[in-house]
Amino acid sequence: MVTATFRFYDGLNEFLPRGRRGRDFTTSCARDATTKHMIEALGVPHTEVELVLVNGESSGFGRLLAQGDRVAVYPAFGTLDVQAVQRLRSWPQGRLRFVADAHLGGLARLLRMAGYDTLYDNHYHDDDIERVAREEGRVLLTRDRDLLKRRTVEFGCYLHALDPAAQLRELFARLGLAPGVQAFTLCLHCNLTLRAVPKEAVLDRLPPMVAATHETFTTCDGCRRVYWKGSHHERMRGLLEGVAARAADVELPRTPDTTS
């Protein structure tokens, strides 16, 4: 058995016991333990890690730990100079798509409102979410760290915040989602693309006051819900604009300190 010294940075410390946060600590490692094995054994899901330095050198998850190794572990960053380091993950090509676990219904609706394809069902089991994320290349969103530690989960994000709007800000900051917002293009309930529709085609589905005061509508061909630019639309637009404005990428320090 070997011992190694670990230091976790920034938000990764929230996964650790208080006595290990923001400081070096030495621990015993299992026989033939890899960096990934020990990081997760210490409580941090691999999906949350962007960079690992072992003795000051960039390392992959598969590196076997040796006696006296010093391991610095950094979180996923929105921007990172990767010229001289080994980045431990690359996100799916193209526009990101998501699958949210059963406790993130509010966040799922907000992501759909922002135009991001997000699957959600409050009857999803963990196995269902894991399978959908793997088969469809979706980013798994959860507050269950054990779900993110599953071997087949490649793309995932742990949400630290509890409030859906705060969760949206957190996700926008981490993944740089603000430039890709396509507000009010997806159904909040079905996740299907909305289409413009003439007022006459949906008149029988409109409240009298809405029919009298609005002329522009979209509809979902799945659930047949009708959307218009009412007061709720304006509140939600304001929320999206505020989230996008406040979501700033976190940058990795230029010279990581693995000893302090």
N, C-alpha and C positions, 0 to 999 in steps of 0.2 A: 504494500500500500504506500502511496506517495502523498505528500502534502503540497498544496499550491496556494498562492495568495491571490485573492480576487478583489477587484474594485469595480463597482457598477456606477454608471453615470446617469445624471438627469432623471427622467421619469422612471427608469428601471428600478430605482431605489424603492418605489412604492410597492414593489413585489416582495421586498425583503423585510425581515424583522427589524425593528428600530435600531437594535444594536449593531446592525451591519450596514446601515444606510450612510452613504457619503464618506466611507472610510475603507481602508484596506482591512481585510480579515483573512486569516489563514485557516484552511480546512482540509480534512482528509478526503481523498478521492478514491472512488471504487477502483478495483483492479482494471487496467486497460481502459480507464475512463477517457472519453473524448471531451473536447470543450463543450459540445452541444449537450452531452449527457450531464455534465456538471452544472452548466448554466441552468438547465431545466430542473435538476435535482435541488438547486438552491432556490427555485421558485419562479424563475423568469421564463416565459414561453419563448421558443426560438423565433416566432414570428415578430417579436418586438425588438430583435437584435439586428443592427445594421453592420456593426464593425466589432471585431475582436482583435485585440493586440496581445500576443504572447511574448513576453520579454521585449516589448517594444516593437515587434514585427507583426505585420498583418497576418491573420491566420483564418483558416476555414473551420467549419464546425467539426470536421472529422479528425482534427489533430489530436493525437494521443498526448496526454499530459505527463510531464516528467517531474521528478522531485525538484522542488524549489521554483517551479514556473510562476511567473507573475502575469496574471490575466486581467486585462482591462476590457470592459464590456460596455459598448455604447448603443444607444437606442436608434431606432429608425428616424432619419432626418429627411426633411423635405428637399434640402439641397446639400450636396456633399461633393467635394473635390476627390474623385476616385482615381486620379492618375497614379498615385503611389501606394494605394491600399487595395485590399481585396474586399469588395462589397459583397455581403453575404446573400443578397437577394436582388432580383430584378422583378419589377412588377409586370403584369401581363401587358402585351402590346395593345395599343389602341385605347379606346375609352374604357375606363374601369367600370366593372359591374360588381354588384355586391349581393351577398345573402346574409340576412340578419337573423340572430337567434330570437327565441320566443319572447325575450324580455326587452327587445329593442323596437317595438312597434312604432313608437313615436319618432324615433330616428329614421326608420324606414320610410315613413310618410314624408318627412322633411327632405330626404334624399330624392324621393320621387318628385317632390315639388321642385327641386333644383334640376330635375331632368336626368337623374342618374338611375339607371335600371337597377332596382333593388328588390330581390325576392324576400318575402316574409310571410310566415303563417304561424299563428300562435299555437298551432298543434304540431309544429316541427319537433322531432326528436333530434338529439345530438347526432345520431348516425345519419339522419336525413340531411342535416346541414352540412356535415362533413362530406357526404357523397356529392351533393349539389356543387359545393365549392370545388371539389376535385374534378368532377366531370365537365363542368362548365367554365372552369378557370375564373371563378368569382372570388372576390376578397371576402373572407368570413369575418363578420363583425359580431363581437360578443364581449360580455363581462365575465366569462367563465374561462379562467386561465388554463384549466385542465383540458378544455376543448381545443385550445390553440396548441397544446403540447402534443396532440395526436400526430403520429408520424406522417400521415398523408396530407396534412394541412400545410400547403405551401404558402398561400397568401392569406394573411389574417391581421386584424387590428383589435387590440384590447382597448375598450373605451373606459377611461378613468372617471369621466363625469357621469352624473346621474340624470341631470336634466337633458331632455332631447336637444334643445337649442345649444346647450353647452357641448353636448356630444358632437353636434354638427360642426361647431367651431373647431373642436379638437381634430376632427377628421379632415376638415378643409386645410388646417394648418399642416397636418402630418403629410397629406398626400397632394397638396397643392391643387385642390379641386376648383378653386374660384374661377379660373379662366374658362373652364368647361361648362359652366352653368348654362342650362337651357330651360329656363323657368317655365313652369306650367305647360309642359309638353307631354307629361305622362299622367295617367289616372292615378290618383292618390290611393285608390282602393284596389285596382287590378294590375297596376304597373304597365298597362298597355298604352300605346301611343294615342294621344288625343287627335281628333281631326276637327277642322272648322265645319260648321253646319249652319244652314240657313235657319233663321228664326222660325219660319213656318214649319220646318220639319220637327221641331221640338216644342212647339207651342203648347201642346197638350200636357207637357211635363213641367211646365214653368209655373211658379207661384204667380198670382195675378199682378202683384206689385213689380216683380221682376219683368214680366211680360210687358208691362206698361213703361218701364224705365230703361231697359237694355235692348241692344240690337245685335251684339256680337256674342257668339256662343261657340263652345267646343263640346264634343261628346266622346264618350268611350263606347266602342262597339262591343265591349265585353259585358260590362254591367249596365250600360245605357244611362249612366249618370251624365248630367249636363252641367257645364261650368260656365260662369260668367264673371266679369270683373266687378264684383261687389266690394263691400267693406272688408270682408275676410280676405279677398284677393290682395287688397292694398296692404293689409297688416302683414300678410305672408311675404309680399314683395319687400316690404321694409325689413323684415327679419332676415331675408336672404341677402339683401344689400349690406346690412350690418355685419352679418357673419363673414361675407366675402371681404369686407373692408378690414376686419379685425384679425383675419386668419393670416398671420405672418409665418413664413418658414423659419424653422430653427436651424442654425448653422453649427456644424461641428467645429470645435476649437481647432485652430491651425496646428498647434503643437500639443497633442494629448499628453497629459502628465500621468504616468502609470505608477508613480511612487508616492505621491502625496496623499 
